[in-house]
């Protein structure tokens, strides 16, 4: 049985790894929900530090530079606008 064509992206609900984000040119936005500090990262840089993990798991491994807390970290992969 053939796998359905997903256009190179995984099905919804599957892991979106740092490699996947890197391949499609996305950046990783890490934001502290407490301080609202935002940082943009290259997925390839994060992959070198943490390994090729799911992008959303990066927040569990990072601590906010301002408040020093970890439990409020949110992560998104995005195609940033030129302004950002």
DSSP file (Angstrom, degrees, kcal/mol; ACC not computed):
  #  RESIDUE AA STRUCTURE BP1 BP2  ACC     N-H-->O    O-->H-N    N-H-->O    O-->H-N    TCO  KAPPA ALPHA  PHI   PSI    X-CA   Y-CA   Z-CA
    1    1 A X              0   0    0      0, 0.0     2,-0.2     0, 0.0     0, 0.0   0.000 360.0 360.0 360.0 130.1    0.0    0.0    0.0
    2    2 A X        -     0   0    0      1,-0.1     2,-0.2     3,-0.0     3,-0.0  -0.468 360.0-117.7 -79.8 146.3    1.4    3.4   -1.0
    3    3 A X        -     0   0    0     -2,-0.2    -1,-0.1     1,-0.1     2,-0.0  -0.591  37.3-104.9 -77.6 143.7    1.9    6.2    1.4
    4    4 A X        -     0   0    0     -2,-0.2     2,-0.6     1,-0.1    -1,-0.1  -0.369  36.2-105.5 -67.7 149.7   -0.2    9.3    0.5
    5    5 A X        +     0   0    0      1,-0.1    -1,-0.1     2,-0.1    -3,-0.0  -0.657  37.7 176.9 -78.1 120.1    1.7   12.3   -0.9
    6    6 A X    >   -     0   0    0     -2,-0.6     3,-1.4     5,-0.0    -1,-0.1   0.217  51.8-108.2-108.4  13.2    2.1   14.9    1.8
    7    7 A X  T 3  S-     0   0    0      1,-0.3     3,-0.1     0, 0.0    -2,-0.1   0.781  75.6 -56.1  68.0  25.9    4.2   17.3   -0.3
    8    8 A X  T 3  S+     0   0    0      1,-0.3     2,-0.3     0, 0.0    -1,-0.3   0.339 118.5 104.7  88.2  -9.0    7.3   16.6    1.7
    9    9 A X  S <  S-     0   0    0     -3,-1.4    -1,-0.3     1,-0.1     3,-0.1  -0.775  73.4-111.8-104.1 152.3    5.7   17.6    5.0
   10   10 A X        -     0   0    0     -2,-0.3     3,-0.1     1,-0.1    -1,-0.1  -0.355  41.5 -87.2 -77.2 161.7    4.5   15.1    7.6
   11   11 A X    >   -     0   0    0      1,-0.1     3,-2.0     2,-0.1    -1,-0.1  -0.244  56.8 -83.3 -62.5 154.9    0.9   14.6    8.4
   12   12 A X  T 3  S+     0   0    0      1,-0.3    -1,-0.1    -3,-0.1     3,-0.1  -0.349 119.1  30.6 -57.3 136.7   -0.8   16.8   11.0
   13   13 A X  T 3  S+     0   0    0      1,-0.4    -1,-0.3    -3,-0.1     2,-0.2   0.252  94.7 113.7  94.9 -13.5   -0.1   15.5   14.4
   14   14 A X  S <  S-     0   0    0     -3,-2.0    -1,-0.4     1,-0.1     2,-0.1  -0.496  80.3 -82.0 -87.0 162.8    3.3   14.0   13.5
   15   15 A X        -     0   0    0     -2,-0.2     2,-0.7    -3,-0.1    -1,-0.1  -0.387  33.3-153.3 -65.8 136.1    6.6   15.3   14.9
   16   16 A X        -     0   0    0     -2,-0.1    39,-3.0    -3,-0.1    40,-0.4  -0.923  23.7-159.3-110.1 103.0    8.0   18.4   13.2
   17   17 A X  B  >  -A   54   0A   0     -2,-0.7     4,-2.1    37,-0.3    37,-0.2  -0.247  31.2-107.8 -83.7 168.5   11.7   18.1   13.8
   18   18 A X  H  > S+     0   0    0     35,-1.8     4,-2.3     1,-0.2     5,-0.2   0.856 122.0  55.9 -61.2 -35.1   14.4   20.8   13.7
   19   19 A X  H  > S+     0   0    0      2,-0.2     4,-2.6    34,-0.2    -1,-0.2   0.914 105.4  51.2 -63.2 -42.1   15.6   19.2   10.4
   20   20 A X  H  > S+     0   0    0      1,-0.2     4,-1.4     2,-0.2    -2,-0.2   0.934 111.6  47.1 -59.4 -46.2   12.1   19.6    8.9
   21   21 A X  H  <>S+     0   0    0     -4,-2.1     5,-2.7     1,-0.2     4,-0.3   0.897 112.3  50.3 -62.8 -41.1   12.0   23.3    9.9
   22   22 A X  H ><5S+     0   0    0     -4,-2.3     3,-1.3     1,-0.2    -1,-0.2   0.913 106.7  55.1 -62.8 -43.8   15.6   23.8    8.5
   23   23 A X  H 3<5S+     0   0    0     -4,-2.6    -1,-0.2     1,-0.3    -2,-0.2   0.823 111.5  42.9 -62.1 -33.5   14.7   22.1    5.2
   24   24 A X  T 3<5S-     0   0    0     -4,-1.4    -1,-0.3    -5,-0.2    -2,-0.2   0.345 117.3-108.9 -98.5   7.0   11.7   24.4    4.5
   25   25 A X  T < 5 +     0   0    0     -3,-1.3    -3,-0.2    -4,-0.3     2,-0.1   0.721  65.4 149.9  79.8  21.9   13.6   27.6    5.6
   26   26 A X      < -     0   0    0     -5,-2.7    17,-0.6    -6,-0.2     2,-0.3  -0.436  36.1-141.6 -83.4 161.8   11.7   28.2    8.8
   27   27 A X  E     -BC  42  78B   0     51,-3.0    51,-2.7    15,-0.1     2,-0.6  -0.827  17.9-120.2-113.4 160.4   13.1   29.9   12.0
   28   28 A X  E     -BC  41  77B   0     13,-2.8    13,-2.4    -2,-0.3     2,-0.6  -0.908  20.6-157.0-105.6 121.9   12.3   28.8   15.5
   29   29 A X  E     -BC  40  76B   0     47,-3.0    47,-2.1    -2,-0.6     2,-0.5  -0.879   7.6-169.8 -99.2 119.3   10.7   31.4   17.7
   30   30 A X  E     +BC  39  75B   0      9,-2.9     9,-2.3    -2,-0.6     2,-0.4  -0.952  11.0 179.3-110.7 125.1   11.2   30.9   21.4
   31   31 A X  E     -BC  38  74B   0     43,-2.8    43,-3.1    -2,-0.5     2,-0.6  -0.976  27.6-134.7-131.2 138.0    9.1   33.1   23.7
   32   32 A X  E  >  - C   0  73B   0      5,-2.2     4,-2.5    -2,-0.4     5,-0.3  -0.827  11.3-156.0 -89.4 120.3    8.8   33.4   27.4
   33   33 A X  T  4 S+     0   0    0     39,-3.0    -1,-0.1    -2,-0.6    40,-0.1   0.679  92.4  49.1 -69.1 -17.9    5.1   33.6   28.3
   34   34 A X  T  4 S+     0   0    0     38,-0.1    -1,-0.2     3,-0.1    39,-0.0   0.913 127.3  19.9 -86.0 -49.2    6.0   35.3   31.6
   35   35 A X  T  4 S-     0   0    0      2,-0.1    -2,-0.2    37,-0.0     3,-0.1   0.634  92.8-132.8 -94.5 -16.9    8.4   38.1   30.3
   36   36 A X     <  +     0   0    0     -4,-2.5     2,-0.4     1,-0.3    -3,-0.1   0.765  48.1 159.4  62.1  28.5    7.3   38.0   26.7
   37   37 A X        -     0   0    0     -5,-0.3    -5,-2.2     2,-0.0     2,-0.4  -0.686  23.8-158.9 -78.0 131.3   10.9   37.9   25.6
   38   38 A X  E     -B   31   0B   0     -2,-0.4     2,-0.4    -7,-0.2    -7,-0.2  -0.928  13.4-179.7-116.8 138.8   11.2   36.6   22.1
   39   39 A X  E     -B   30   0B   0     -9,-2.3    -9,-2.9    -2,-0.4     2,-0.4  -1.000  16.1-146.5-135.8 136.6   14.3   35.1   20.4
   40   40 A X  E     -B   29   0B   0     -2,-0.4     2,-0.3   -11,-0.2   -11,-0.2  -0.842  20.4-174.9-100.2 138.1   14.6   33.8   16.9
   41   41 A X  E     -B   28   0B   0    -13,-2.4   -13,-2.8    -2,-0.4     2,-0.4  -0.963  29.9-117.0-131.6 149.1   16.9   30.8   16.2
   42   42 A X  E >>  -B   27   0B   0     -2,-0.3     4,-1.8   -15,-0.2     3,-0.6  -0.716  26.2-135.6 -76.9 131.1   18.1   29.0   13.2
   43   43 A X  H 3> S+     0   0    0    -17,-0.6     4,-2.3    -2,-0.4     5,-0.2   0.857 104.1  58.0 -59.3 -33.6   16.8   25.4   13.5
   44   44 A X  H 3> S+     0   0    0      2,-0.2     4,-1.6     1,-0.2    -1,-0.2   0.867 104.7  50.5 -64.4 -35.6   20.3   24.0   12.4
   45   45 A X  H <> S+     0   0    0     -3,-0.6     4,-1.3     2,-0.2    -1,-0.2   0.925 112.1  46.4 -66.9 -44.4   21.9   25.8   15.3
   46   46 A X  H  X S+     0   0    0     -4,-1.8     4,-3.1     1,-0.2     5,-0.4   0.863 108.4  57.2 -65.5 -35.3   19.4   24.4   17.8
   47   47 A X  H  X S+     0   0    0     -4,-2.3     4,-2.1     1,-0.2    -1,-0.2   0.876 103.5  53.4 -63.8 -37.2   19.9   20.9   16.2
   48   48 A X  H  < S+     0   0    0     -4,-1.6    -1,-0.2     2,-0.2    -2,-0.2   0.854 116.6  38.9 -65.4 -33.5   23.6   21.1   16.9
   49   49 A X  H  < S+     0   0    0     -4,-1.3    -2,-0.2     2,-0.1    -1,-0.2   0.929 133.6  18.8 -80.9 -48.6   22.9   21.8   20.6
   50   50 A X  H  < S-     0   0    0     -4,-3.1    -3,-0.2     1,-0.3    -2,-0.2   0.522 104.1-117.0-104.6  -8.3   19.9   19.6   21.3
   51   51 A X     <  -     0   0    0     -4,-2.1     2,-2.2    -5,-0.4    -1,-0.3  -0.300  57.9 -44.6  88.0 176.4   20.0   17.0   18.5
   52   52 A X  S    S+     0   0    0     -2,-0.1     2,-0.1   -34,-0.1    -1,-0.1  -0.468  85.9 152.8 -84.4  72.1   17.3   16.6   15.9
   53   53 A X        -     0   0    0     -2,-2.2   -35,-1.8     1,-0.1   -34,-0.2  -0.401  56.9 -73.9 -92.8 171.7   14.4   16.7   18.3
   54   54 A X  B >   -A   17   0A   0    -37,-0.2     3,-1.6     1,-0.1     4,-0.4  -0.468  44.3-126.6 -62.8 136.8   10.8   17.9   17.7
   55   55 A X  G >  S+     0   0    0    -39,-3.0     3,-1.6     1,-0.3     4,-0.4   0.869 107.4  58.2 -56.2 -39.7   10.8   21.6   17.4
   56   56 A X  G 3  S+     0   0    0    -40,-0.4     3,-0.4     1,-0.3    -1,-0.3   0.686  97.1  63.0 -69.0 -15.4    8.2   22.1   20.1
   57   57 A X  G X> S+     0   0    0     -3,-1.6     3,-0.9     1,-0.2     4,-0.5   0.600  79.7  84.4 -82.0 -11.0   10.4   20.2   22.6
   58   58 A X  G X4 S+     0   0    0     -3,-1.6     3,-1.6    -4,-0.4     4,-0.5   0.882  82.3  60.5 -58.9 -39.1   13.1   22.9   22.4
   59   59 A X  G >4 S+     0   0    0     -3,-0.4     3,-0.8    -4,-0.4    -1,-0.2   0.813  96.9  59.4 -59.9 -31.2   11.2   25.1   25.0
   60   60 A X  G <4 S+     0   0    0     -3,-0.9    -1,-0.3    -4,-0.3    -2,-0.2   0.710 108.6  46.1 -68.0 -19.1   11.5   22.3   27.6
   61   61 A X  G << S+     0   0    0     -3,-1.6     2,-0.3    -4,-0.5    -1,-0.2   0.425 103.4  74.3-104.5  -1.9   15.3   22.6   27.2
   62   62 A X    <   -     0   0    0     -3,-0.8     2,-0.4    -4,-0.5    11,-0.2  -0.807  60.6-151.7-116.6 155.7   15.7   26.3   27.4
   63   63 A X        -     0   0    0     -2,-0.3     7,-0.2     8,-0.1     2,-0.1  -0.959  32.3-102.4-123.2 142.1   15.4   28.9   30.2
   64   64 A X     >  -     0   0    0      5,-2.7     4,-1.3    -2,-0.4   -33,-0.0  -0.409  21.1-143.9 -64.2 133.7   14.4   32.5   29.8
   65   65 A X  T  4 S+     0   0    0      2,-0.1    -1,-0.1     1,-0.1     0, 0.0   0.815  96.7  43.1 -67.2 -30.3   17.4   34.9   29.9
   66   66 A X  T  4 S+     0   0    0      1,-0.1    -1,-0.1     3,-0.1    -2,-0.0   0.958 129.0  18.6 -83.8 -54.8   15.4   37.5   31.8
   67   67 A X  T  4 S-     0   0    0      2,-0.1    -2,-0.1     3,-0.0     3,-0.1   0.627  89.8-132.2 -97.7 -13.7   13.4   35.6   34.5
   68   68 A X     <  +     0   0    0     -4,-1.3     2,-0.2     1,-0.3    -3,-0.1   0.568  61.4 131.9  76.8   7.6   15.4   32.4   34.6
   69   69 A X        -     0   0    0      1,-0.1    -5,-2.7    -6,-0.1    -1,-0.3  -0.617  39.8-171.1 -95.9 155.3   12.3   30.3   34.4
   70   70 A X  S >  S+     0   0    0     -2,-0.2     3,-1.6    -7,-0.2    -8,-0.2   0.674  71.7  75.4-111.1 -28.0   11.7   27.3   32.1
   71   71 A X  T 3  S+     0   0    0      1,-0.3    -8,-0.1   -39,-0.0    -1,-0.1   0.570  93.7  53.0 -73.2  -7.3    8.0   26.5   32.6
   72   72 A X  T 3  S+     0   0    0    -13,-0.1   -39,-3.0     2,-0.0     2,-0.3   0.286  76.9 124.9-107.3  10.2    6.7   29.4   30.5
   73   73 A X  E <   -C   32   0B   0     -3,-1.6     2,-0.4   -41,-0.2   -41,-0.2  -0.554  37.9-171.8 -77.6 129.0    8.8   28.8   27.4
   74   74 A X  E     -C   31   0B   0    -43,-3.1   -43,-2.8    -2,-0.3     2,-0.4  -0.941   3.5-160.6-120.0 142.9    6.7   28.5   24.1
   75   75 A X  E     +C   30   0B   0     -2,-0.4     2,-0.3   -45,-0.2   -45,-0.2  -0.976  12.5 171.0-128.6 136.8    8.2   27.5   20.8
   76   76 A X  E     -C   29   0B   0    -47,-2.1   -47,-3.0    -2,-0.4     2,-0.5  -0.982  26.6-136.9-135.7 149.4    6.8   27.9   17.3
   77   77 A X  E     +C   28   0B   0     -2,-0.3     2,-0.3   -49,-0.2   -49,-0.2  -0.936  38.4 169.3-102.0 133.2    8.4   27.3   13.9
   78   78 A X  E     -C   27   0B   0    -51,-2.7   -51,-3.0    -2,-0.5     2,-0.9  -0.947  46.6-124.6-141.4 157.9    7.6   30.1   11.5
   79   79 A X        -     0   0    0     -2,-0.3   -53,-0.1   -53,-0.2   -54,-0.0  -0.900  48.7-139.9 -96.4  99.2    8.4   31.6    8.2
   80   80 A X        -     0   0    0     -2,-0.9     2,-0.1     1,-0.1    -3,-0.0  -0.220   6.5-119.4 -68.8 151.1    9.3   35.1    9.5
   81   81 A X        -     0   0    0      1,-0.1     3,-0.4     0, 0.0    -1,-0.1  -0.393  31.5-105.3 -77.6 165.2    8.4   38.2    7.7
   82   82 A X  S    S+     0   0    0      1,-0.2    -1,-0.1     2,-0.2    -2,-0.1   0.840 120.8  59.4 -61.1 -33.2   11.1   40.6    6.4
   83   83 A X              0   0    0      1,-0.3    -1,-0.2     0, 0.0    -3,-0.0   0.883 360.0 360.0 -63.5 -38.7   10.4   42.9    9.3
   84   84 A X              0   0    0     -3,-0.4    -1,-0.3     0, 0.0    -2,-0.2   0.467 360.0 360.0 -77.3 360.0   11.1   40.3   11.9
